[in-house]
Amino acid sequence: MMTYPSRNMILAVLAFGFFGCVTVAIWETQRAHERDIMIRHGESSGEQLRIRMEGLMTARMASLNVVADRWVERKPYDFGESRFYGFAQSLFRNYRGFAAVEWVEPDGFVPWVFPADSVVHHRGENIALVANSLCQAALKHARESLSEVVTPSAEHQGGLMGFHVLVPVVVEGKLQGFLDGLFLVKELMDLSMPPAILEDFSIRLHEDNRLIYSNNPPGGDHQEASGLRTQKHVLFGDRVWLLLLEPSADYYARVSGRHLDVLAFGLTFSVVLSILLFSLLKRIDMVRESRDQALREISQRERVEMALRDNEKKLESLLSELAAKNLEMESFVYTVSHDLKTPIVTIEGFIGALREDFADRLPQTGEQYLQYMSDAARKMEVLISDLLNLSRIGRVTETKEHFSLADLVQQTLETLRPQLKARGIEVDVSSDLPVVYGERKRISQLFDNLLSNAIKYLGKDNPNPCIGLGCREQAGEMVFFVRDNGIGIEERYFSKIFQIFERLPAAKQAGDGTGIGLTIVKRIVESHGGRIWLESQPGRGSTFFFTLANKDV
């Protein structure tokens, strides 16, 4: 006689099938979501790396052209060794990324190289004879067209891949030689690539179907990541590089490894739920009321768990988007601030050239105009440096250590001694400053900004200017303060002065700050787990208070 499964068994199996299907569906959805995250991460990282590489090379090529132009501006023309080394040293000091700078005669001979200890160079060689055919063709084209040429990448000493940027130096239609910037592909990638991208992706760089860079050893690829490849074209000069990014094995395992945990949890949950359901159905006739109550609890629990999973997914998505936006903003600030230094260096260079070449012909008014230009360039450089410092706080961490706050304050006062002496300012420093634990460089920057701020706004007609610095214990925490008897601040501006570029009307008349100093101070205090506030009255001075995390004091 054939035995059929009981109704309770059928219902239990159906329940397992249902919840198992739901689990698999959720698992597949999460897999697709994580895959989409990896693809978007690859696209954004590839675009960020492309922008950095193109910006870096564009700036370096522009710097070579500026030097070439400056070389032929000065008469009588001087194409001597000392002038070459002066220009080459300036390039190395202001621009990272050069492996070497060479002077190439029109026939291809290289007499001078900077630096002398460069690992790759052609000093004493004729690159028209020793270089590969592609580089020889590029040199010939540059000689004939008298235009800037970027050579294809080739293998140099030690197996390093590199390329040349040849900028012709022409005087009255006659070629004097080439200013040759030699770049190593690996160094350019190291300068352009944030550590996060290096950890998460296998990166390859191709030029004309030739591999010129890879951060992944042979055999390091994995099949699963090949479908997540991102490619970008890097363009500079007449070169086109193909940039390929694939998720690294570690990053792929780190992201996708959570899928199996979700699947295992869901199937286990389905089995347990099915067993419970079978037991409940088996006793349904005896404990109907208990069964109904249990079903209501299970239904409610399912709704709560589904709501929790939905909220978790939303939270993860929001956190990922926020992290991406923060990274994009910091990268943008860093890139823009870095690139803004190029025209400032050029302006200061031309001002120096004008003073050097035309000092005896400039009237007093002309010298004043040059001084105005020089002051404006320096102010812009200070502003850019402040922006860079602001972007690095919290993103670039310094080593924390224990140090004496009293010694640090004295060092800061020494750097400000000329300003204090010129204004006749009396400084009173408390003798009980403690030993603190933190980023010494940031804390020094904090006191430098607060003391400089106090000096600026003491007021020009203050008969007895003074600044006080100390600490006190309040409500179980150490409170530090910097006090002055300067022009003071109205209470309605208390919340504004810590915002970037906010400068009060009285402050604009009293000082020439950038409007970033107090923003940097607030960021440093908050990065050490503290808070900052002030007390002030117009005409009676200001006191800035701040705390550090208790464990840091």
C-alpha positions in Angstrom: 0.0 0.0 0.0 1.4 3.4 -1.1 2.1 5.9 1.7 1.6 9.6 0.9 3.4 12.4 2.6 1.4 14.0 5.3 -0.2 17.4 4.9 2.2 18.8 7.6 5.2 17.5 5.7 4.0 19.0 2.4 3.4 22.3 4.0 6.9 22.2 5.7 8.6 21.4 2.4 6.7 24.1 0.6 7.7 26.6 3.3 11.3 25.6 3.0 11.1 26.0 -0.8 9.4 29.4 -0.5 11.9 30.8 2.0 14.8 29.2 0.2 13.7 30.9 -3.0 13.4 34.2 -1.2 16.9 33.7 0.2 18.3 32.9 -3.2 16.6 35.9 -4.7 17.9 38.2 -2.0 21.4 36.7 -2.4 21.3 37.2 -6.2 20.1 40.8 -5.7 22.9 41.5 -3.3 25.5 39.9 -5.6 24.2 42.1 -8.5 24.3 45.2 -6.1 27.9 44.5 -5.0 28.9 43.8 -8.7 27.4 47.2 -9.6 29.4 48.8 -6.8 32.6 47.3 -8.0 31.9 48.4 -11.6 31.1 52.0 -10.4 34.1 52.0 -8.1 36.3 50.9 -11.1 34.8 53.6 -13.3 35.3 56.4 -10.8 38.8 55.2 -9.8 39.8 54.9 -13.5 38.5 58.4 -14.3 40.3 59.8 -11.2 43.5 58.1 -12.2 43.1 59.3 -15.8 42.6 62.9 -14.7 45.6 62.8 -12.4 47.9 61.4 -15.0 46.8 63.8 -17.7 47.0 66.7 -15.3 50.4 65.7 -14.1 51.9 65.3 -17.6 50.2 68.4 -18.9 51.8 70.5 -16.1 55.2 68.9 -16.6 55.2 69.5 -20.4 54.0 73.1 -19.8 56.9 73.6 -17.3 59.4 72.4 -20.0 57.9 74.8 -22.5 58.1 77.7 -20.0 61.8 77.0 -19.4 62.5 76.8 -23.1 60.7 80.1 -23.7 62.6 81.8 -20.8 65.9 80.5 -22.1 65.6 82.4 -25.4 64.1 85.6 -23.9 67.4 86.7 -22.4 70.0 88.4 -24.6 72.8 87.8 -25.3 71.8 84.2 -25.7 73.5 81.9 -23.2 73.2 78.1 -23.9 76.0 77.3 -21.5 76.2 74.4 -19.0 75.6 76.5 -15.9 72.4 78.1 -17.2 71.1 74.6 -18.2 71.8 73.3 -14.7 70.0 76.4 -13.2 66.9 75.7 -15.2 67.0 71.9 -14.6 67.4 72.4 -10.8 64.3 74.7 -10.8 62.3 72.1 -12.6 63.3 69.4 -10.1 62.6 71.7 -7.1 59.1 72.7 -8.2 57.8 69.7 -10.1 57.9 66.1 -9.0 58.0 63.3 -11.6 61.1 64.1 -13.6 63.6 61.2 -13.7 66.2 63.4 -15.5 66.5 66.6 -17.6 68.9 66.4 -20.5 70.3 68.9 -23.0 70.3 67.3 -26.5 72.3 68.8 -29.3 70.6 69.1 -32.7 72.5 66.0 -33.9 71.3 63.9 -30.9 74.4 64.1 -28.6 73.7 64.5 -24.9 76.4 66.6 -23.1 74.6 67.5 -19.9 72.2 65.6 -17.5 70.6 66.7 -14.3 70.7 65.2 -11.7 74.2 63.7 -12.1 73.2 60.6 -10.2 70.1 59.8 -12.2 69.5 56.1 -12.6 68.4 56.7 -16.2 70.3 59.0 -18.6 72.1 59.3 -21.9 75.0 61.5 -20.9 77.8 61.2 -23.4 75.6 59.3 -25.8 73.9 60.1 -29.1 70.2 59.2 -28.7 69.9 59.3 -32.5 72.1 56.3 -32.6 71.5 54.4 -29.3 67.7 54.8 -29.0 65.2 52.4 -30.6 63.7 53.1 -34.0 60.5 54.7 -32.6 62.5 57.2 -30.5 64.8 57.9 -33.4 61.8 58.7 -35.6 60.4 61.0 -32.9 63.7 62.9 -32.7 63.8 63.2 -36.4 60.2 64.6 -36.4 61.1 67.1 -33.7 64.2 68.2 -35.6 62.2 68.7 -38.8 59.0 70.3 -37.4 60.7 72.3 -34.6 57.7 71.3 -32.4 57.3 69.5 -29.1 57.4 65.7 -29.4 56.6 62.9 -26.9 58.5 59.7 -27.7 57.0 56.3 -27.4 57.8 54.5 -24.1 60.9 52.3 -24.3 63.0 50.2 -21.9 65.9 52.1 -20.2 68.7 51.2 -17.8 67.6 48.5 -15.3 64.7 47.5 -17.4 62.7 50.6 -16.5 60.1 51.8 -18.9 60.3 55.5 -19.7 59.8 58.1 -22.4 61.2 61.5 -23.5 59.5 64.9 -23.9 61.6 66.8 -26.5 61.1 70.6 -26.5 63.1 72.4 -29.2 64.9 75.6 -28.3 64.9 77.8 -31.4 66.5 81.2 -31.9 65.7 83.2 -35.0 64.5 80.1 -36.8 67.7 78.1 -36.0 67.5 75.0 -33.8 69.9 75.3 -30.9 69.0 71.9 -29.3 66.3 70.2 -27.3 65.3 70.4 -23.7 64.6 66.7 -22.9 62.5 65.7 -20.0 62.9 62.0 -19.2 60.1 60.4 -17.3 59.7 56.8 -15.9 56.2 55.3 -16.3 56.3 53.7 -12.8 57.2 56.9 -11.0 54.4 58.8 -12.8 51.9 56.1 -11.8 53.2 56.2 -8.2 52.6 60.0 -8.1 49.2 59.8 -9.7 47.8 56.7 -7.9 46.1 57.0 -4.5 46.9 54.0 -2.2 43.2 52.9 -2.1 43.2 52.3 -5.9 46.5 50.4 -5.7 45.0 48.1 -3.1 41.7 47.5 -4.8 42.7 47.1 -8.4 45.1 45.3 -10.8 46.3 48.1 -13.1 47.8 47.8 -16.6 49.0 50.5 -19.0 49.4 49.8 -22.7 50.8 51.9 -25.5 50.5 50.8 -29.1 49.5 47.3 -27.9 52.6 47.1 -25.7 52.5 46.6 -21.9 54.4 49.5 -20.3 53.2 49.2 -16.7 51.5 46.6 -14.4 51.2 46.5 -10.7 50.2 42.8 -10.8 52.8 40.0 -11.1 52.4 37.5 -14.0 49.6 35.0 -13.2 48.0 37.3 -10.6 44.8 37.7 -12.5 41.6 35.8 -11.6 38.8 34.8 -13.9 35.9 36.3 -11.9 37.3 39.9 -12.2 37.8 39.8 -15.9 34.2 40.8 -16.5 34.5 43.9 -14.3 37.3 45.5 -16.3 37.3 49.2 -16.8 39.3 50.9 -19.5 40.2 54.6 -20.0 42.3 56.4 -22.6 45.0 58.7 -21.2 45.9 61.5 -23.6 48.8 63.9 -23.4 50.9 65.4 -26.3 50.4 63.0 -29.2 50.5 59.9 -26.9 47.5 57.7 -26.3 47.8 55.2 -23.4 45.2 52.6 -22.6 44.5 52.3 -18.9 43.0 49.0 -17.7 41.6 48.4 -14.2 40.4 45.1 -12.8 39.4 44.3 -9.2 42.3 42.7 -7.4 41.8 39.2 -6.0 41.8 40.5 -2.4 39.2 43.2 -3.2 37.0 40.9 -5.1 37.1 38.3 -2.3 36.5 41.0 0.3 33.4 42.3 -1.4 32.0 39.0 -2.8 32.8 36.9 0.3 29.8 38.4 2.1 27.4 36.8 -0.4 28.0 33.2 0.8 27.4 34.3 4.4 24.1 35.8 3.4 23.1 32.7 1.5 24.1 30.3 4.3 22.3 32.4 6.8 19.1 32.6 4.7 19.1 28.8 4.0 19.7 28.0 7.6 17.0 30.3 8.6 14.7 28.7 6.0 15.4 25.2 7.4 14.9 26.2 11.0 11.7 28.0 10.1 10.4 24.9 8.2 11.2 22.6 11.1 9.4 25.0 13.5 6.4 25.1 11.1 6.3 21.3 10.8 6.2 21.0 14.6 3.5 23.6 14.9 1.4 22.0 12.2 1.7 18.6 13.8 0.2 19.9 16.9 -2.3 22.2 15.2 -5.4 20.2 16.3 -4.3 20.2 20.0 -3.1 23.7 20.4 -4.9 25.8 17.8 -4.7 29.0 19.8 -0.9 28.5 20.4 -0.5 27.9 16.7 -2.3 31.1 15.8 -0.2 33.1 18.2 3.0 31.6 16.9 2.1 32.4 13.3 1.3 36.0 14.3 4.7 36.3 16.0 6.5 34.7 13.0 4.8 37.0 10.6 5.7 40.0 12.6 9.3 38.9 12.9 9.5 38.5 9.2 8.3 42.0 8.6 10.8 43.4 11.1 13.7 41.5 9.6 12.7 42.5 6.1 12.5 46.2 7.3 15.9 45.8 9.0 17.5 44.4 5.8 16.0 47.2 3.7 17.2 49.8 6.1 20.7 48.2 6.2 20.9 48.3 2.4 19.8 51.9 2.3 22.3 52.8 5.0 25.1 51.0 3.1 24.2 52.8 -0.1 24.2 56.2 1.6 27.5 55.5 3.3 29.1 54.4 0.1 27.8 57.5 -1.8 29.0 59.8 1.1 32.5 58.2 1.1 32.7 58.6 -2.7 31.6 62.2 -2.6 34.2 63.0 0.2 37.0 61.3 -1.8 35.9 63.2 -4.9 35.9 66.5 -3.1 39.3 66.0 -1.4 40.8 64.8 -4.7 39.3 67.9 -6.4 40.7 70.3 -3.8 44.1 68.7 -3.9 44.3 68.6 -7.7 43.1 72.2 -8.1 45.3 73.6 -5.4 48.3 71.7 -6.8 47.7 72.9 -10.4 47.2 76.5 -9.2 50.8 76.6 -8.1 52.1 76.3 -11.7 51.0 79.8 -12.8 52.2 81.3 -9.5 55.7 79.9 -10.1 55.6 81.3 -13.6 54.5 84.7 -12.4 57.2 84.9 -9.7 59.8 83.7 -12.3 58.9 86.4 -14.8 58.9 89.1 -12.0 62.4 88.0 -11.1 63.4 88.1 -14.7 62.1 91.6 -15.1 63.9 92.8 -12.0 67.1 91.0 -13.1 67.1 92.2 -16.7 65.4 95.7 -16.5 66.2 96.9 -13.0 68.2 99.9 -14.3 65.4 100.9 -16.7 62.4 100.5 -14.4 61.0 103.8 -12.9 60.0 103.8 -9.3 56.3 103.3 -10.3 57.2 100.2 -12.2 59.1 98.8 -9.3 56.0 99.4 -7.1 53.8 97.6 -9.6 56.2 94.6 -9.6 56.1 94.6 -5.8 52.3 94.6 -5.9 52.4 91.7 -8.3 54.9 89.8 -6.1 52.9 90.4 -2.9 49.7 89.2 -4.7 51.4 86.1 -5.9 52.8 85.3 -2.4 49.3 85.9 -0.9 47.8 83.5 -3.4 50.5 80.9 -2.6 49.7 81.3 1.2 46.0 80.8 0.4 46.7 77.7 -1.7 48.9 76.3 1.1 46.2 76.9 3.6 43.7 75.1 1.4 46.1 72.1 1.0 46.6 72.0 4.8 42.8 72.2 5.4 42.3 69.3 2.9 45.0 67.1 4.6 43.7 67.4 8.2 41.9 64.2 9.0 42.9 62.7 5.6 46.6 62.6 6.0 47.4 61.6 9.7 50.7 62.4 11.4 52.4 60.2 14.0 51.0 60.8 17.5 53.4 61.2 20.4 53.7 62.5 23.9 55.2 66.0 24.1 55.5 69.0 26.4 52.9 71.7 25.4 55.1 74.3 27.2 58.1 73.5 24.9 55.9 73.6 21.8 54.4 77.0 22.8 57.8 78.4 23.4 59.0 77.2 19.9 55.9 78.8 18.3 56.5 82.1 20.1 60.1 82.1 18.9 58.9 81.9 15.3 56.6 84.9 16.0 59.2 86.9 18.0 59.8 89.5 15.3 56.1 90.4 15.1 55.7 90.4 18.9 58.8 92.7 19.3 57.7 95.0 16.5 54.4 95.6 18.1 55.7 95.7 21.7 53.3 92.9 22.7 53.5 91.3 26.1 52.9 87.6 26.2 51.9 85.8 29.4 52.3 82.0 29.3 50.9 79.8 32.1 53.6 77.7 33.9 51.4 74.6 34.3 50.9 73.6 30.7 50.6 69.7 30.7 52.2 67.0 28.6 49.7 66.1 25.8 49.4 63.2 23.3 48.6 64.0 19.7 50.0 65.1 16.3 52.7 67.5 17.3 52.8 69.2 13.9 49.0 69.8 13.9 49.0 71.1 17.5 51.9 73.5 16.6 49.9 74.7 13.6 46.9 75.2 15.9 48.8 77.5 18.3 50.6 79.3 15.4 47.2 80.2 13.9 45.6 81.3 17.2 48.6 83.4 18.2 49.0 84.9 14.7 45.2 85.7 14.8 45.6 87.4 18.1 48.6 89.5 16.9 46.7 90.7 13.8 43.6 91.8 15.7 45.1 93.5 18.7 44.4 96.9 17.1 46.8 99.5 15.8 46.0 102.0 18.5 46.3 99.6 21.5 48.5 101.3 24.1 49.2 98.1 26.0 48.8 95.1 23.7 49.1 91.7 25.5 48.3 88.0 24.9 47.7 85.4 27.5 48.0 81.6 27.1 47.1 78.9 29.6 44.9 76.1 30.7 42.4 75.2 33.5 40.4 72.2 34.6 36.7 72.6 34.1 33.9 70.0 34.5 36.5 67.1 34.6 38.3 68.2 31.4 41.3 70.3 30.6 40.4 73.6 28.8 43.1 75.5 27.0 42.8 79.2 26.1 44.4 82.0 24.1 43.4 85.5 25.3 44.0 89.0 23.8 42.9 92.5 24.6 42.3 93.5 20.9 39.4 94.7 18.9 37.0 91.9 20.0 34.1 90.3 18.1 30.4 90.8 18.2 28.4 87.8 19.5 26.4 87.5 16.3 29.6 86.6 14.4 30.7 83.8 16.8 29.4 81.0 14.6 30.7 82.5 11.4 34.3 83.0 12.1 35.1 79.3 12.0 33.6 79.0 8.5 36.0 79.0 5.6 36.7 82.4 3.9 34.5 84.2 6.6 36.2 87.5 7.6 34.5 90.1 9.7 34.4 93.8 8.7 36.6 94.8 11.5 39.0 92.0 10.8 39.3 93.0 7.1 40.5 96.5 8.3 42.9 95.2 10.9 44.6 92.3 9.2 45.4 90.6 5.9 44.5 87.0 6.6 43.1 84.4 4.2 40.0 83.5 6.1 41.1 79.9 6.5 43.2 80.0 9.7 40.3 79.5 12.2 38.7 76.9 10.0 42.0 74.9 10.2 42.1 75.4 14.0 38.6 74.0 14.3 39.4 71.0 12.1 42.5 70.2 14.1 40.7 70.4 17.4 37.8 68.2 16.1 40.3 65.6 14.7 41.7 65.3 18.2 38.3 64.7 19.7 37.8 68.1 21.2 35.7 71.2 20.7 36.4 75.0 20.4 34.4 78.1 21.3 35.1 81.8 22.2 34.1 84.6 24.5 34.5 88.2 23.3 33.2 91.7 23.5 33.9 94.5 21.0 36.8 96.7 22.2 37.6 94.3 25.1 39.4 91.5 23.4 38.7 87.9 22.7 39.4 84.5 24.4 39.4 81.3 22.3 38.9 78.1 24.4 39.4 74.6 23.2 39.7 71.0 24.6 41.4 67.8 23.5 40.1 64.3 24.2 40.8 63.4 27.8 43.0 60.4 26.8 45.2 62.9 24.9 46.0 65.1 28.0 
